[in-house]
Amino acid sequence: MRILVVTVVHHPEDARILHREIAALRDRGHHVVYAAPFAARDSTPRPYVEGVDLPRAAGRDRGAALRAARALLAERGPEVDVVLLHDPELLLALPGTLRRLRRTGPVPVTVWDVHEDTAAALVMKCWVPRLLRAPLRTAVRAAERLAERRLRLLLAEYAYQDRFRRDHPVIPNLASPPVDPPSPPGDDRVVYLGQLSRARGALDLIAMARLLAPGIRVEAIGTADPDVREALTAADRDGVLRWYGFLPNDRALGRLTGALAGLSLLHDQPNYRHSRPTKVVEYMAHGVPVVTTPTPLSAELVERYGCGLVVPYEDPPAAAAAVRRLAGDTGLRLRVARLGREAAVSELDWRQWAAAFVDQLEAWVKEESGGAVSVDAEMTD
């Protein structure tokens, strides 16, 4: 198959998109065209995919990205078997484009990979005026119901099923545990991996780092929202913590090995109540104890597998105390790290789902084509 993968929001190195789904498609021999905001994110396409640069959709500036995506779909849609969309914004680029494609020939199977609870996420967008948030949530729910009727949907969480009227396949957002056993957790360094924002606990992270310094170092890996960048930059400059900014996936995961703990300090927000932070599974996969606030799916992982400690929301002293407890109790630290690693390998490994993901896309193409699926040998790797 030929697959056009499109995002205007996510980083081109997004782990689910590039390192899991695209990798699984390539392993099956399919040809991938990857359209993403490469230049805007100071990134370049990997040599094993055909990259197409798009503008980035950020804040209220989304028009240029949607126009470029619409033009891309009109141009490349007739050439591919599947269009795989990763942003709800891209639903706005579809209606006229799909109608034009139907008039000229076969329409590719169009799939929306649902990563988050979009309507709930709007509550946390500082660029959305408060008076518009409720109407926008209503509009998003209506758009989701329309998408359900017109597109194929993949869900990243079972909990997302409640938003839709029909059942849709779930491809969980999991990690790929290293094959070799990781180094045991140390006692002087904790790591945060992922996007940094107020709602994700960026300011709590800084406050916790001040309480742990100088004996235990806090490292933050990931891009930051504009309203917390200055605070992170100042904390890094003053030696309170080390902020690496964005790192490619392999380098970011390399920083996990040997850490005392991995942090997830999400606030109690609607969008986080139904989503499992991938960072928590990554910590488990790399043999790192988890310290998390009690977002339901994170707390459920910690309590089911005994892989870390749960601390209250927006409570840096409690988070610091949990880190000190792990640092001072080698037996506890090694036990929760081992239990997390074992659970990640046995039950939370993306590799156990990669085939199901590709099988699902192939089945949809076969269904749309009346049972005839051809793979162009010249386009396989």
N, C-alpha and C positions, 0 to 999 in steps of 0.2 A: 504494500500500500504506500501511497504518498500522503503524508500528514502535514498539515499546516498548523503549527502551534503558535498562538497569539497571546501576548500580554502587553498592556501599556502601563500597568501599575507595578507589577512585581519586578524585582531585580532580575536581570538576565541569568544570574547564577542561583536563582531560587532553587532550593534543594528538591522540593516536590516536582517542579517542572523539569529542570535540567537533569539533575542527578538521579532521579527515580523514574519518572514517566518517559522522558526522552531516551534515557539509557535503556529502559526496558523495550521500547520500540526498536531501537537500533539492534539490540541483542537478537530480536526476532527477524532482523533483516529488512526492516522498513526504512523508507527514505523520509527524513524530517526536514522541513523548512521551519526555522525558528524566527519569528518576528517579535522583537522586544526592544525596549529603549536602551540600546547598547551605548550610544554616544552620550546620552543624558546621564547614564550611570557610570561613565568612564570605564566601559567594559568592551570586550571584543568577542565575537562569536567563537566558540570552540571549533577547531578545525574539522571535527567530524559531523557538524551540522551546516546546512546552508542558512546563513544568517541574513536577516532583513532588519534594518534599523528603523525604528518608529519613534516619534516623539513620546515623551513621558507625560502621563496624566497625573497631575499633582495639584492638590488644593482645588481652587475654582478654575484652574487653567487646564481644561480637558477637551476643548473644542478641536485643537490642532491634532491631538492624538486620535480622536474619534474620526476625523476626516481622513487621516492617513490610513487608519484601520479599514475604513469603508472602501477606500480606493484599492487597498491591498486585497481585500476579500473579492472585490469585483474582478481584479486582474488575475489573481492566482486561484480563486475558487474553482474555475472550470478545470484546472490542472490536477486537483488533488481529490483523494477519496474521502478524507476526513478533515474537518476544521475543528480544532480543539481550543476553546476559549477559556481563559483563566480569570477574567475580570467581569463583574456584572455590568460595568460601564460598556463593555463591548456589545451587550444586547441591543444598545441603541444604534449600533452600526449595521444591524442585520436586516430590518424589515424591507427596505427598498432594494437592498443588495440581493437578498434571496429571491425576491420577485423577478428581478432582471435575470438572474441565473436560470430560473425555471423557464423563462422564455427562450433561452438560447441552448439549453441542453441539460444533462443530468446535474442535479444539485448535490454537492458533497454532504455526507453525514455530518451534521453540525452538533457539537457536543459542548455543553457548558460544565466545566469542572467547578463545583461549588465548594469553595475553600472556607467560607465563613458565613455567619448570620449577618447578611448585608444590612438589613433594616436596623438590627441592634447596634451594629458598628457605627451607624450615622450619629448616634447619641454622643459618641466620643470625638467626632470630627470638629475641630475648633473652627474650621473654615465654613461650616454650615451654620447659618444664623439660627438661633434657638427657635424663632417663630416658624421656621420652615421644617424643623426636624419631624414633627408629627405628620404633616402632610407628605413629606418625603418617605417616611416609613410606610404610609398607606400606598403610595405610588410604587415603592419597591416591592411590596407584597403582591400588588396587582401585576407588576412586570414578571415576578417569579411564576405566577399562575399562567401567564401568557407563554412564558418560556417553556413551561412544562408541557404545554399543548403543541408547541412548534418544534422543540429541540429534544435531543437526548441529554439526560442529566447524569452526571457522576457526583456522588456526595463524599466529602472527606470525613464525615462523622455520621454515625447512626442517628444521633440526636437531630440532625438536620431534616430527617424524614418527616418530622411533625409539621414542617412548613408546607409540605406538598400533599396533594390529594392522592397521587399514585405512588406506588413503590418504585424506587430507583436504586440501581446498584451502588453499593458503598465500597470505596477504595480508601481505606484508612491512611492517614498521614503518619506513617511510621518511620523508623530509622533503619539503617543497615549496619548492624553491629560489626565491628572489626573481626576478622576471622581469628587473628591471634589474640590471646588473652591480653588485656591492657595492663599497664603498670598499676600497682595498688595505689589508692589515694594517699597523698601526702598530708601535711598538717599546717601548711603555711600559705595556701593560695586557694581562693575560691573564684569561680568563673560564672559570668552571665553571658548567654549566647542568644542573640536575636535583636529585633527592632527595639529601640529605646524610646520610650514616651512616658508621659506622666502616668497614664493609665496602666502602663506595663511596669511601673515602679521605678523609673529612672532616678527620681529624686530620693526615694527610699533607699536605693542602692548607694547613693552618695552618702547619705546620713549613716547607713550601716558601715560603710567603709571607714568613715571617721571614727566610729566606735571600735573598729577592729585594728586600726593602724596603731603602731607600725608592725606588730607581730604577725598579722595575717593580711596578706595583700588581696585586694579585689581587682579582678580583671573584667572589663566589659568589652564584648565583641559585637559589633553591629552598627548600622546607621541609626541616626537619632532624628527625632522630630525637631523642627526649628525652635520650639519653645523650651527645649531642654539642652540644646547644643552648647549654649554659653556656660551653663552650670557644669556640664561634663568636661568641657574644655578647661575651665578653671580648676576643677578637681584634679584633672590629669596634670595640669601645669604645677599645681601645688603639691603633687605627690600623694594625694588622698587615695586615688585609684589609678589604674592604667586603662585608658580607653583606646582601643585599637582601631575603632571605626569598622568599616566593612572589611572582611577578609574573605577570599574565596573559600568555598565549602571545605576543601581538604585542609587548608591551613587553619580554618576556624576549629574544625573538629580535632585537629592536632593539639590545640591548646587545652582540650578537655582532659587528656590523659594525665593522670597523676594529680589532678586537682583534689583538694580537700572536700569541696562540695560544688554542686551546680545550682544556681539560683533561679527561681521563678517567682517574682514578686508582684504578680498581676493584682490589680484592684478588683473589687466586686462590681463588675460591669456586665450588662446583659450579654454582650457578644462573647464573653469569656465563660459563661456558665454552661455553654453547650459545646465548647471546643476543647480538645485535648492539646495543650501546648507541645509541639513537637520537640522543643528543647528538653522537656522532661524525659521523653523517651530517648533522646540523644545522650543525656547524662547517664541514664541507666545502661544504655548500650556500651558506653565507654567506661563502665565500672566506677562511676562517680556518684557519691551519695547526693540525694535530692533534698533541697530546702525549698519549700513551696508554701505560698499562701493557700487558703482552703477553697480555691476554685474547684467545683465538684469533680471534674474528671481528673485533675491533678491529684487531689486528695484521695480519690478512689484508687489511683495507681499506687500511691505511697502506702495506703492502708492495706490494700490487697496483697502487695508483694513485700511489704516491710523494707522499702528501699530508701527511706529517708525520714525527714521530720516535717511536720506541718506547723506553720506559724500564723498568727493573726494577720488580717489585712492591715496595711499601712502602719506597721509597727516595727521600725528599724531596730530598736533595742531587743525585741524578741527574736528577730532574725539573727542579730549578732550573737545573742545567747545560744541559739541553736548551732551556729557555726562553731562557737567556742566549745560547746558540748562535744561535737564531733572531733574537734582538734584534740581535746583532752582525753578521749576514750578511744584508744586504738581498736579495741575489740568491737565496739559499736560501729566504728567507721568501716572497718573491713567487712563486717557482717552485712551491713546495709548495701555496701558496694557490690558484694558478691550476689546478694539476692536480686538486686536490680539488674545486674548483668545477666543472670540466669533467666530472668523473666523476659528480658529483651530478646535474647537468643531463641527462647522456646516459643514465645507467644507474640512478640511485637516486632518481628523482623519483616521489613518491607519486601525482602526477597520472596517471602511466602505469598505475597500479593501481586508481584510484578506480572506473573503469567495471567492472573485473572484480569488485570487491567488491559493487557494487550488482547486477550481472548474476547473481552467485551467489545472493544473497538472493531475487531475482525468480524464478530457476529453481527454487529449492526450494519457493517458494510455489506456483508453477505445477504442480510435481510433486505436491504434497500436495492441491491442489484439482482434480486430474484435468485440468489444462490450461486451466482458466478463471481468469484473473486480472483482477480489476476494480479500477480506481483511481477512487475517489470524487472527482469534480471539485471538490466543495466543500471537500475536505480538502487539496488541493494549493495550493502557493503560486505 
